[in-house]
Amino acid sequence: MRCGVIRSGGQLIATKAWRADRPWSRLRGLLGRAPLSVERGEALWLVPCGSVHTIGMRYPLDLVFLDRSGGVIDCHEHVEPWRMRRARGAHQTIEFASGALSRLKPSLGDAWIWESA
């Protein structure tokens, strides 16, 4: 996985964001990895990805679904382990530690971009 940052309108959304854009990295995702940190601004950007599951996870996640152009189309907070979420029209998904979205307050239509570090 490559590491970078996530921005929206010049604002830094995530200071450390891994990009999972290959089959194996998307399949593995966060399984077997240390939990993401809200305080360190960590996230996992999955592309292409229109749905996610938390099967096998030991902690909840916050999710943001984006369309092809990076526009926010749906958000889910505190998705517990052993659940599934999807968004119609989603092409990309960003996973955050639970509690991140209450700080970020994303709005539908916001344009988010991932930049390589």
C-alpha positions, 0 to 999 in steps of 0.5 A: 500500500502507498502512503499519502494524505487526504485533502478536501478544499485545501483542508487536510482530512488525514495526515497519514492515509494508505491507498489500497488500489490493488486486489490483495491490498483491498482484500486484506484492508485493515485485517491483522493491522494495528487499529487506525488512530483518530489522533494521528489522522490515519485512514485507509483509502480503498479504490475501487470499492463500493462496499466494505465489511468489518468481518474479522475486525476487533474494533468499529470504523467510520466510513466515507463513500465517494463517487468516481470523482471523489465526491462524498455520497454517504457516511457511516459512523461507528460501524461495529465488527461483523457488519457490512455497509455499501453506498449506491454509486460509490467507487471509493471508500475511506475507512477511519477509526471510530470517532473521526467523522464527528471531528471531520464533519464531512458534507455530502458533495465535498470533493476529497482527493488522495495525494501521494506523500 
